[in-house]
């Protein structure tokens, strides 16, 4: 059995999807080939972020645009089972048992969703050694509360998780624990600067030479932030961002979504950013 698997959208979305297929492929004894899209909003190879998990026979880095559409069409025609995001959404809604894929010779899946769960979550994701050294140097421990403030091109997160509400939550943490420290992960230097003005030496962050997701270094910085957040005792996270959710799931820590008053629909099956076709 061969599974060709293409995760897409943002880093957290891709990790979530890969975390679904890896245990399933092992259970099937399948030949798992991963297609890793590399485009403007995530322009970095998988191998420059993580050690290649056991069970993956090959990772191919691919582009985005018209050739991508033709490639997907080729897989649709050549695969015994073809599952794109639209079909994946329907299968999840119908509570399909994906172990039913066993026995098919060729399966193609393109998704950002979690469709199969096999705890512990994210056990297959180990940052490469160069990133692990940087993560370790940050010295994050149980004193820290993680703060993830997403800005950039995520308008929903910016509107629903305003800066002042983060400050309110952080002050509440300070009231509860006078020794608390904060690890701040944000794509906005202005936000980080304001937090340092308010909380001074309690703020720790990873100094970034680049926030540009079109550069590999920008995505590597995101992995560093992700794993530093995961080492905190809890995370105050942005609404409609899989990044905070993924960081909390890495170690099973508390994740508080900072959002204006109102119900919070689960973002776990929605991409934080869906790339535009180019």
C-alpha positions in Angstrom: 0.0 0.0 0.0 1.3 3.5 -0.9 0.0 6.7 0.7 0.9 10.0 -0.9 0.2 12.7 1.6 0.2 16.5 1.1 -0.3 18.7 4.2 -0.8 22.4 3.5 -1.6 25.8 4.9 0.4 27.1 7.9 3.0 25.3 10.0 0.6 24.3 12.8 -2.0 23.0 10.3 0.6 20.9 8.5 1.9 19.4 11.8 -1.6 18.5 12.8 -2.3 16.8 9.5 1.0 14.9 9.5 0.4 13.8 13.1 -2.8 12.1 11.8 -1.3 10.2 8.9 1.9 8.9 10.5 0.4 6.4 13.0 -2.2 5.3 10.4 0.5 4.6 7.8 2.5 2.6 10.4 -0.6 0.6 11.3 -1.1 -0.2 7.6 2.6 -0.9 7.0 2.2 1.6 4.2 4.8 3.2 2.0 4.3 6.9 3.0 5.5 9.6 0.7 5.0 13.2 1.8 4.6 16.1 -0.6 5.7 19.3 1.2 4.6 22.5 -0.5 7.0 25.4 -0.4 5.6 28.8 -1.2 5.6 32.4 -0.2 4.0 32.0 3.3 6.0 28.9 4.2 9.1 28.8 2.2 11.2 26.2 4.0 12.0 22.5 3.6 10.6 20.1 6.2 14.2 18.8 6.7 15.4 22.2 7.8 12.8 22.3 10.6 12.4 18.7 11.9 14.2 15.4 11.9 12.4 13.1 9.4 10.1 10.8 11.4 10.4 7.1 11.0 7.7 5.7 8.7 8.2 8.3 6.0 9.9 6.8 2.9 10.4 10.1 1.1 9.7 13.8 1.3 9.4 15.8 -1.9 9.4 19.6 -1.8 7.0 21.0 -4.3 5.9 24.4 -5.6 2.6 26.1 -5.9 0.5 27.4 -8.8 -0.7 25.9 -12.1 1.8 22.9 -12.1 0.4 22.1 -8.6 -3.1 21.9 -10.0 -2.0 19.6 -12.8 -0.1 17.4 -10.3 -3.2 17.0 -8.1 -5.2 16.1 -11.1 -2.6 13.5 -12.0 -3.0 12.0 -8.5 -6.8 12.1 -8.8 -6.6 10.0 -12.0 -3.9 7.6 -10.8 -5.0 6.9 -7.2 -7.4 4.3 -6.1 -8.6 6.6 -3.3 -8.4 10.4 -3.7 -9.2 12.6 -0.7 -8.8 16.4 -1.0 -9.8 18.9 1.7 -13.5 19.1 0.6 -13.9 15.4 0.8 -11.9 15.2 4.0 -14.2 17.6 5.7 -17.2 15.5 4.7 -15.6 12.3 5.9 -14.8 13.8 9.3 -18.4 15.1 9.6 -19.6 11.6 8.7 -17.4 10.1 11.4 -15.6 7.9 8.8 -13.2 5.3 10.2 -10.0 6.0 8.2 -8.7 2.6 9.1 -11.1 1.5 6.4 -8.5 2.7 3.9 -6.5 -0.4 4.6 -6.3 -2.7 1.6 -6.3 0.0 -1.1 -3.2 0.0 -3.2 -2.8 3.7 -3.7 -4.2 6.5 -1.6 -3.7 10.3 -2.1 -4.7 12.7 0.7 -4.3 16.5 0.7 -5.5 18.1 3.9 -4.8 20.4 6.8 -7.2 18.6 9.2 -6.6 16.1 12.0 -8.5 13.0 10.9 -6.9 10.2 13.0 -5.7 10.5 16.6 -3.1 8.3 18.2 -1.8 9.8 21.5 0.6 11.0 22.6 0.2 13.8 20.1 3.2 15.2 18.1 5.6 12.6 19.4 7.1 12.3 15.9 8.1 15.9 15.7 11.7 16.6 16.8 13.3 20.0 15.8 16.6 19.6 14.1 19.7 19.9 16.4 20.5 23.5 15.5 17.0 24.7 16.5 17.0 22.5 19.6 20.1 24.2 20.9 18.5 27.7 20.5 15.3 26.5 22.2 17.3 25.1 25.1 19.2 28.4 25.5 16.0 30.3 26.1 15.7 28.7 29.5 11.9 28.4 29.5 10.5 26.5 32.5 7.4 26.4 34.8 7.9 30.0 35.8 6.7 31.1 32.4 3.3 31.8 30.9 3.5 31.7 27.1 1.9 34.6 25.2 1.2 34.2 21.5 -0.1 37.3 19.8 -0.8 36.8 16.1 -1.0 39.8 13.8 0.4 39.9 10.3 -2.2 38.8 7.7 -4.5 37.2 10.2 -7.3 39.8 10.3 -9.7 37.6 12.3 -7.1 37.1 15.0 -6.2 40.8 15.2 -9.9 41.8 15.5 -10.9 39.1 18.0 -7.8 39.0 20.2 -7.0 42.7 20.8 -3.8 43.8 22.5 -5.5 45.3 25.5 -7.2 42.0 26.3 -3.8 40.2 26.4 -2.5 42.9 28.8 -5.5 42.3 31.0 -4.9 38.6 31.1 -1.2 39.0 31.8 -1.9 41.4 34.7 -4.2 38.8 36.1 -1.4 36.2 35.9 0.8 38.6 37.8 -1.8 39.0 40.5 -1.9 35.2 40.9 1.9 34.8 40.9 4.2 37.7 41.7 7.2 35.6 40.3 5.6 35.0 36.9 7.6 35.5 33.7 6.2 35.7 30.1 7.6 34.1 27.0 6.2 36.2 24.1 5.9 34.9 20.6 4.5 37.5 18.1 5.0 38.5 14.5 4.7 42.2 15.5 7.8 44.0 16.9 5.5 46.8 17.9 3.5 44.5 20.1 6.6 43.1 21.7 8.0 46.6 22.4 4.7 47.7 24.1 4.7 44.6 26.3 8.3 45.3 27.4 7.3 48.8 28.3 4.5 47.4 30.5 6.1 44.3 32.0 9.9 45.1 31.8 12.2 42.2 32.6 9.4 39.7 33.0 9.3 39.5 29.1 11.5 37.0 27.3 11.4 36.3 23.6 13.6 34.8 20.9 15.4 37.6 19.0 14.6 37.2 15.3 16.6 38.4 12.4 13.6 37.9 10.2 9.8 37.6 10.4 9.5 37.0 6.7 7.8 33.6 6.1 9.2 33.8 2.5 12.6 33.1 4.1 13.6 29.7 5.6 14.9 31.6 8.7 11.5 33.1 9.3 9.9 29.6 9.5 12.8 28.3 11.6 12.1 31.1 14.0 8.5 30.0 14.2 9.5 26.5 15.2 11.7 28.0 18.0 8.8 30.1 19.2 6.5 27.1 19.0 8.6 24.8 21.2 9.5 27.6 23.7 5.7 28.2 24.1 5.3 24.5 24.7 7.7 24.6 27.6 5.6 27.2 29.5 3.1 26.1 32.1 0.2 27.6 30.1 -0.4 29.6 27.0 -2.4 32.7 26.4 -3.1 32.3 22.7 -4.6 34.2 19.8 -8.0 33.3 18.4 -8.2 31.6 15.0 -4.6 30.5 15.0 -3.5 26.9 15.0 -0.1 27.9 16.3 -1.1 28.4 19.9 -3.2 25.3 19.8 -0.3 23.2 18.5 2.2 24.6 21.0 -0.1 23.6 23.9 -0.7 20.2 22.5 3.0 19.4 22.2 3.1 18.9 26.0 -0.6 18.9 26.9 -0.5 22.2 28.7 -3.4 24.6 29.4 -4.4 26.8 26.4 -6.4 29.9 27.0 -7.8 31.6 23.9 -7.8 35.3 24.4 -10.9 36.6 22.7 -13.6 39.2 22.9 -16.8 38.2 24.7 -18.7 35.5 22.9 -18.6 31.7 22.1 -15.4 30.3 20.7 -15.9 27.8 17.9 -13.1 25.2 17.8 -10.4 26.3 15.3 -8.8 22.8 15.1 -10.2 21.9 11.7 -9.7 25.4 10.1 -6.5 26.7 8.7 -5.0 29.8 10.1 -3.9 30.9 6.7 -4.9 29.2 3.4 -2.3 30.0 0.7 -3.5 31.7 -2.4 -2.9 30.0 -5.7 0.0 31.5 -7.6 
